[in-house]
Amino acid sequence: MIKYPMVDLKGQYHKIKEEVDAAVLDVMESTAFINGPAVKSFQKNLEKYLNVKHVIPCGNGTDALQLALMSLDLKPGDEVITTSFTFIATAEVIALLKLTPVLVDVLPDTYNIDVKAVEKAITSKTKAIIPVHLFGQCANMEEITELAGKYNLYVIEDAAQAIGAEYTFKDGSVKKAGTIGDIGCTSFFPSKNLGGYGDGGAIFTNDDKLGEKLRILANHGMAVRYYHDYVGVNSRLDTIQAAILDIKLKHLDEYSAARQKAAGYYNKAFSVSDKITTPKTADFTTHVFHQYTMVLADDIDREGLQKHLADKGIASAIYYPVPLHMQKAYKDPRYNEGDFPVTEFLSKHVLSLPIHTEMTDEILEYITSSVLEYVEK
């Protein structure tokens, strides 16, 4: 039986139970279940938190990515560059829209997209770049936006794992993850740092025209009721979810700090072992640790370690065991095993440990000692 899960949603809920229950009951009493006042309130509060002009709530993080691409008037066959080391949704939406996913490798220390590899992959058909802020820290957005400007490309940030992370530019200015490119996207899946109690997502932009178009696209392509300007979709953030998220948004920085503290404990504990490489945080970003992902040495049996931890009641996970270029659904003659050595190495060696807002030193000591017991045997 797993006693220490990857994320403790129940423990987190009980800390804010009175606030959340009251907010949900308010929605129930109002019966404004679709686009109720809580949706507008959450939108405005998230805009203020992110310091971004437009937040467009939607049904989930995958919808956010799809709507972002739909808003750019891309044509079938246009190329969109992203990483092979990410959750499938990033490439999925590209393929669904009949665009061409172009995959590149990642950096070995931060696991984020390799900007040099991006530039090498650009062709006359390239129209956009989707950097993924993997596991909780920003990709190198200054270099990515400079590259996009050089080649006249759009930048869509996949910030589903990094809401609240901050990027510092060379001039000292600071922006939140998801607010740097043309469009940012996030997910409110329950396990995210800002997670609802069901599905949800949002899109961010400082571009007024894109903001208006995204809002219309998410509402059946309709600006005025029953008058449809675009072929759109139906993607709404549920009012109950918005009410919950509005409460949790007030605690987001506190949640990030708790995750950072837990990650610091892990890093210090594992520094004694040459069998574990702990995650590096790049100099230009903070890390909000949606996942704590370490890299195991070649001689460590990853599945054996997972079984050892499970026997001790400790959850663990592999993000991600199969790179996108090796997935059955995305097999492409352009890519072969060995083409993305860093991604393929990480897929075989990474392991993520529990990290969440309710971790105590006692829990962390138990987990770290259990890991070291196996890797140092």
N, C-alpha and C positions, 0 to 999 in steps of 0.2 A: 504493500500500500504506500502510495506517495504522500508523505507528510509535508514535504517542502516543494510546492509546485513552482513552475516558472514565474507565475505572477499570482499574487494573493488578492484577488478581486473582492473576496468576501471581507477580509480584514480592512481593506481600504473603504469599502462601503459602510461598514459599521462606524468608522470614524466620522463620516459625514451623513449618517443615516437620517437624522432629523431634517437637515437641509434638503436632501434629495427627496425624501418622502413628502415633504411639504410642497416642493416644486411639482412633483408628479401629481399629487392630489389637486393642486391648482388647475393643472391641465384637464384632469378628469372632470372637475367641477365646471370648467368653462366649456367643455366639449369641443374646443377648437383644436381638433386633432391634426389637421392639415394646414400648414402655414399659419399657425397660431402666433400670438404675440411673443411667445418664448423663442421662436425661430428668429424674429427680427432682433430681439434683445441679445441673443447669443451672437448673431452676425455682427452687430455693432460693437459688442464687447471684445470679440475676437479681432475685429479691425483695429480697435484701439490697442490691444495687447501687441499685435504684430506691427503696428504702425504702417498699415497698408490701406489703400483707398477702397478696395472692393474685396469683400469676402462673399462668395456665392456658395451657400450650403447645398449639399446634394446627397444622394442616396448612399454612397460608399466611396472608398478611395479609388476603386477601379473606374467607376463612373467619372470621378474627377479627372483622371488621366484621359479618358476617352473624350470628354467634353472639351478639355484643353486642346486636344488635337483637332477636334471638329471645328473649333473656332478659328483655326488658322487657314482654312480654305485650301488644304493640301489635296493633291490629286493622286489617284492610284498609281503606285510605282515610285512615288516620292520616297526618299530615304530618310529615316530617323535613326540617329546614332544613340545607343545606350549600352549599358554594361551587361555582360553575360553572367555576372554574379549578383543576382537580385531575385526577388519574388517574381513569379511568372507574369503578374498583372502588367508590369512595365512594358514587356514585349507583346503581351496579349492584345492590348488595345491598338497597338500599331498594326498588327496583323489583321484584326477585325475590320479595320477601316481600309483594308487593301493597300496600306502603305508597306514599305519594305523595312523591316528591322535590320539595322546594321549593328553588329555586336562588337565590343572591344574589351580588352583586358582591364584589370584593376591593379592598384598598387598593393604591394605585399604587406605594408605596415598598417595602413588605414582601411584597406579593402574597398576604397572608393575608386571611381573611374579614373583611368590614366589619361590625362589631358593630351600627352604626346601621342598616344594611340588614337585618340579622337581625331587629331589633325591629320594623321596618316590615312584615316578612313573616309575623309571628306572627298566627295566627288561632285560633279555638276548636278547630280540629282539630290544631293543632301539639302534638306530644308530645315531640320531641327535637331537639337541635342536634348536628350533627357538624362541629366545627371541624377543619380540616386544618392541621397544622403543616408548611406547605409548604417544601420545599427544605432544611429543617434548623433552623428557628427556630419558637418557639411563637407561636400566635395570642394575642390579648389575653384570656387565660383568666380574669383577675379580673373583667373586665367581662362576659364570657360567663357565668360562673357566677352572678354577681349577677343578670343577666337571666333565667337559668334559674330561679333562686329566686323571682324576682318573678312569673313565669308558670307555675311548677310544671312545669318541663320537665326531661327527662334530658339529660345531656351525655355524648356519646361522643367521645373524642379519637382522631382518626386521626393517630397518631404514627409512621406507617410510615417517614417520612423524617427523623425528629428524635430518635431514641433517644439519650439522653445529654445532650440540651439541657436547660438549667435555666431555670426561671421564677422570678423574684423578685417577691413581692407587695409592696404598699405598706408593709406592716408590717415588711418585711425578711426574712420567712420565704421559704424556697426549696424548690421541689419540682421533680422531674424531669418532663419531657414524658411525658404518658400517665398520670400519677398524680393529676391535679387534678380531672377530672370524675368522673362516676359510674363510667365504664368507659374504659379506654384500650386501643388496639389497635396492634400493630406487625407488620411483615413482616421476615422474615430472608432475603429474596431475595438472591442472591449479591452484587449490586452495592450493597446497603444498607451503612450504616456498620457495623452488626453483621450481617454476611451469612454464611449457611451455604454449603454446596457443593451446594445443591439448594433445594427449596422449604421454607418453614417460617414460622411466625407465633406470636404470643402475645397474650393478653388480660390486662389488669391491672385490679384493683379493690381497694379497701379495705373494700368492703361484704361481710360474711360470707355473707349470704344469696345475693347475686348471684354471689359466688365459687363457692359450692357448686352453684348452678344451672348456671352456665357450664360447670363441670367435667362435670356430668351430661349437658348438652346436647351437648357435644363427643364424648361416648361413647355414641352411639345413644340418648340420653335415659335412660341406665341407671346407677343408683347401686349396685344389687346385681345381680350377673350374671344375665342373662335376666329381670330384672324392670324394666320400662320405665315410668318416671314421666312422661316427656314424649316428644313426637315430636322426636327429635334428629337429629344427623348423625354421620358418622364422620370426625373430623378430629383426626389425631394428628401430633405432631412426631416424626419418625423418630429412633431412638436414635443412629444415626451422626451425623445433623445436630446433635443435642443435644450430643454429645461434642465436635464441632468448635466449636460455638457457646460451649461452656463454656470452651474454650481462648481463643477470640477475645474473650470478655467481659473477660478479664483485661487485654486490650490496648485496650479501647474508648476510654478517656480519651486514651491515646496517639494513637489513630487520629484522634480529634476534634481534638486539638492540631495534628496534621500537616495536616489539612484547613484549619483556621483559619489556619495559617501560609501555606499556598498561596493562600487567599482574600485575605489581607493583601497578598501580593505582587501579585496581580491588581489589587486596588483601587488600590494605589500607582502601578502602571504605567499604568493606564487613566485616572488622574486628570488626565493631560495632555490628554485628548481630550474635546471637547464633543459627540462623536458617540456616546459610550458613557455610559450611566447604570449605575453599579455598584450591587449589591444593598445595601440598608440593613438594619442589624440594629436591631430595636426596643430601647428602653431597658430593657424588663422581661425580656429573654430573652438567653440565649447562642445562638449560631448554630453548628451543627456541620457545615454545608455538605455535605449529601448531594449537592446540586448547586450549582455556581457559575453563577448565571443573571444575565446582564446584559440591558439594554434598549438596542436600537440606535435611532439617530435615524431620522426618516422617510426621509431621502435615502440611507440605506445599503441596498443590495441584499443582503438576508439570505442568499438562496440563492447569490448570487455570492460572498459571504464564506465560506459553507460550502464551496463548490467550491475557492476559493483555499486554504483551510485543508487540505482533503482532498489537494490537489495537493502540499502540503508535509508530508503524512503525519500531520496533526492531525485527530482526531475532533472532532465537535461535534454537538449535538442540540437539538431544539426541544421543550421541555416547557411548554405543550402547544399544538399547532397549531390544534386545533378545540375551542372551549369546549363544555362538556357540553350547554348549551341549543341548540347548533347541530349536535349529533350526530344522524345519521339515526335511530338507535335510540331517541333521547330527545326527538324532536320533540314539542312540546307547544303547543297554541294559546295558552297563557298567555304564552309567550315568543317574542319576535321579535328579529331582528338589530337591534342598537342598544339593546336593553334593559339590557345590562351593559357600558357603555362601557369601563370599566377592563379587565375581562377580555378583551374583544374587541381592545382596543389591545395588551395584553400578548401575546395569541396571535399577533399579526402582527409583533411586534417583539422578542420575547425570543430569546436564544440562550445555550445552556449550553456551557461549555468543560470539558475534562478536569479533574477534581479527585479526588485520591485520596491514599493514605498514602505512596506511593513517589515523590512529585514532588520533584525537585531544583531548585535555583536555575537550573541550566542549561536544564532542560526548560521551566521557567516563563518564562525570558527568551526562549527560542525561540518559545513560543506567543504571548506578549504582543507581541513585535516583529512576528510574522507577522500578528496581528490589526491592529495599528496601521499596518502597511504598507498594508493594504487600506483601512481606514476613513479614513486621512488622505491618501490619494492625490489 
